[in-house]
Amino acid sequence: MRLVQHGTEDAAPAPGLWLNAPGPGDVPGLIARARKVAGAAQVTIAVPDVEAAWEAFARTYKRVEAAGGAVSDEQGRLLAIHRLGRWDLPKGKVDPGEALPAAAVREVMEECGLREVRIVQPLCETWHTYERGERQHLKRTTWFLMRSSSAERLVPQHEEDIHQVVWMDAAGVERMKADTYGTVRAVISAWEAAEPRSRT
């Protein structure tokens, strides 16, 4: 979902379904209707006030904070995990009182079996929604660019449904993009911009 200011519909065309919300309170209902439209993978909603519309949308969800890493090795490869039938990047929920960088490092180490991981810089944020039980959740994941060594043994965290952990070269990253989530593709794009050698 993308929110844009009223009057920008013609100036900023985007693929997918375009909707017009008269007020911020109309956004949740429009999203519910958009979910029923076949093939509407991307939805843009024009609103009078983007910030108010975002707040109205976010109030209808339980907020979840997560952190993760786009980890490079000394050869410029990307660390990837295979979880629940799709390629992904290591990430997880932030514990109460835990700092985002510490949570990101902990999750990468736990999910991949690494002993040493170093943060280089903040990378990006992604947002996605999911349903668990009867509750709708809105998850913000804060991503960090990290480094580790391919000399370390990779161990998938099976209790988190991770069945494979691998270093992806440029060709592997391209294959991964075809078999992952849109939010993960956005993180990969940020990683490629930060690690230009990964394209070789």
N, C-alpha and C positions, 0 to 999 in steps of 0.2 A: 504494500500500500504506500502511496505517495500523496502527501497533502500539498496543495499549491494555493496561492492567493487568488481570489476571484479576479478575473481580468487577464490572467496569464494563460488561459486555455489555448488560445491560438498562437501565443508567442513561444510556448514550450511544449510542442506535441510530443507525446510518448506513446509507445505501443500499449495495447490492452484496452481495458474498459475505462471510460471517463465518466464521472458523475459530478453533479452539482449539489452542494449542501447549502441550503438557505442559512442555516445557523450551526454553531458548534455542536449542539445537542442532537443534530440529525446524523452525525457521522457514524455512531454505532449501528443505527438501523440500516444505513446505506451499505455498510460493510456486511451485515448479515444477509442483505439481499444479494450483494455481489457474489457471495459464496455459493449461491444457488445458480449462478450463470455459468453454463458449461463453457470451458475454455478460457475463463477470465483469470489467467495466471497473474496478471499485473493490473492493479486498480489505481487510478489517480482520481482524487476527490478535490474539487475546487471549493474553497471555503472562504468566508469573509475575514476570518482571523485564524491563522495557522496555529498559533500557540494555544488559543482557547480550544480549538478543535482537537489538538493533540491531547490536552488535559482531559477533555470529555471522553476521548477514546481510551486513554490509559486508565481512567477510573473504573472502567468496566472489567478490568483484569486484575488478577493477583500478580504483583510485580516480583520478578526473580532476578537476582544479580549473579552473573557468572563471569569467569575470566579464563583466558586460554592463550595459547601460543602458536605462532607460525615460526617453527624452529628450523634453522639452517645448520648444515654441518660444514666442515672445512672445504668440501667440494661444491658448496652452493646448492645442495639438494634440500628438498623440503620433507620434513617428517610428517607422515600421514598415518592415520589409523583407519581400520575397516570395522565399522560398527553397524549392526543391524542391517547388513546387506548393502551399505553405501560407504564410500570414502568420506572421511571427515578429518578434522583437525582436533588435537587434544584440547579439552576445555571442561569446565565443571562449575558447580555452584560455589559461591563464596560463603565461607562459614561466618557466623555472627562475630563481628569484631575484627575480622581478618581483612588486611589491606589487599587491594586488587592485585598488585604485583606479586605478593606472597601467594595469593590464591592461584594465580596463573602458573607460577613455578611449581607449586605443589601438585596441581592437577596434571601438568605435563609429566612430572616425575612419576606420579602414581599410575597414570594410564599407559605410559610407555616403558616403565622400568628403568628410566635414566637416574643416575646418581648426581650428575652435575649439569645444571642448566643455568645459563646466564642471560639476563634481559639486556638487550641492546637499546631499545627505545619503545615507547608506546607506538602502536600501529594503527588501529582503527576501532570502531564500535559497530556492532551489528544488533539488530532487533528482530525477534521473531515471536510468533504466538503458537501456543499448542494447548491441547485439552488433556487434562488428567482427571479422571473421575468425572465429577460434575462441574469442575472449575475450569475457567479459561485463564491461561497464564500468559504474561507478557515478559519475555526474557531479554534483558540487555546483556550482551557479552562484550567485555572489554578485552581487546587483543593486544598482545605484545610481540614485537620481533625479538626472537631469542636465538641463542647459539648453543650447540652441544657438539659432542664428538661422535663420529661414526664408529670409533673404536669401542664404544660402550655396547654391551649386549642389550638388545631390545626385547622387552617382555610385555606382551599385551595383558591388560587387566581384564581377565575373563569375567569377573563378577560385574563389570560394567558393560558386558556384551561386546567387548573388543576382541576380535579374533586374529587380527594381524596388525603389526606395526612395521612400516618400511620407510626407507629413505627414497624419495621420488626424484629421479633426474628430470630434465626438461620434457622428455617424451612422456614420462610417467605423469607429470603434472598436467599435461594436456589431456591425457586419458582420464585423469581424476576429475577434471572440470566437467566432463560429460556424464559423470556418475556421482554427483554430489549435490548439495543444496545450494540455492541461490546465494544465501548469506555466506557460505563457505567460498563460493566463487569470488565474492567481493573481497574477502580476506586474502585470497590467493592473488588477486589483482594488486592489492596494497603491498603484499609481500614481494611481488615481481617488481613493483616500482621501487621498493626499498633495497632489493637485492638484484640489481641488473644482471649480475653474472649468472643468475638462475636461468636466464633465457638462452644461454649458450649450450 
